[in-house]
Amino acid sequence: MVRLGGSATSAHFDVFQGLEELFRRKGIDLDWILYSDYDAMVDAFVKGDIDLAWNGPLGYVKIKRLLDQPCRVIAMRDVDIDFVTQFITHSDSDILTVEDLPGRRFAFGRRSSEQAGLVPYYILKQAGLNPDKDLAAASFYEERQSQNSSDERDVVERVGSGEYDAGAVSKRTLDLMAEDGSLSSQPVRVFWASPAYSHCCFTAQRDMEPQLAAQIEAAFLAITGSDEVEQAVLEGEACDSFVAGVEDGWEIIEEAAVSEGLM
C-alpha cells in the first residue's frame, strides 16, 4: 500500500480520488490522506507516516532540510519546471530596473505565496532595499480589500490601474491571462524576471523500493488526458502533463525562507 498525503483542499480531494483509480490501473494500491496544512503533512512525511507527499515548494525545502537522507522528487507538473517570478509596472511608467523602486508603491501577492510573496520580498532585500522602509507603500494581498479571488491577478489589476507603481507575479499568471484575453485590458509590462526555479513536486521517501518508485513515476508520466479520469486530474492540477522530477532548482526558495526565519 502506497500512502499519499496532501493539504486539505477540495481540488486535492478530487485529484487524489482520480490518482487512486489511475494508480490501481497500473497495479499500484494507493491510499491517501489530506492534512490541515502543509506543515502537518511535512511532519507526517518526516515521521514516515506517508510514502508520498504532494508538496508546495516551501514544504519540499522543509522536508529536505529535516531529513538526514534527502527525499526523492518523483514527479512534477509540467508547469513546475522553470518557474519564474516577474516584476511588472504600468506600461507608461518610468520604472526600468529594480533600482528605480525606492519611493514607489509595490504590491505583493499572498504572504504564503512563494512566487508572489516570499521570493520577491527576498529579491528586493537582496537588491539592497528594505521593503518596509524604502518603498512608499508595500502591501500583501491579505492587507488589501479585493474582489478578486486570485492574489496575482489582483496585483496585475492594481498595477494596471495605477494604484501601485509595481508588483510581483509569476510568469505563469501572465501567460494564463494572455491566453484568456484578460491581460490585454491591463496596461502593464515586465521590467525584471527571476532566474528559473522549481515549484511544486510529488516527493517520495528515499528508502522507497526502486522498482516501486519507477512504477509510480511511470504512472504519473502515463497521465495524458486520454479519458475523463485523466482529464479531471490534469484539470484539477492546472497542467497538461506530469514530468519526471528534478532535485534542484529550489535554492532561491530555501535562501528566502531562511532569510525570513521560516526554517
Secondary structure as UniProt FT lines:
FT   STRAND          2..7
FT   HELIX           10..25
FT   TURN            26..27
FT   STRAND          30..35
FT   HELIX           38..47
FT   STRAND          52..55
FT   HELIX           57..66
FT   STRAND          72..77
FT   HELIX           78..80
FT   STRAND          85..90
FT   TURN            91..92
FT   HELIX           98..100
FT   TURN            102..103
FT   STRAND          105..107
FT   TURN            111..112
FT   HELIX           114..118
FT   HELIX           119..126
FT   TURN            127..128
FT   HELIX           131..134
FT   STRAND          137..139
FT   HELIX           141..143
FT   HELIX           151..161
FT   STRAND          166..170
FT   HELIX           171..180
FT   HELIX           182..185
FT   STRAND          188..193
FT   STRAND          201..204
FT   TURN            206..207
FT   HELIX           210..221
FT   HELIX           228..236
FT   TURN            237..238
FT   STRAND          242..244
FT   HELIX           251..259
FT   TURN            260..261
//
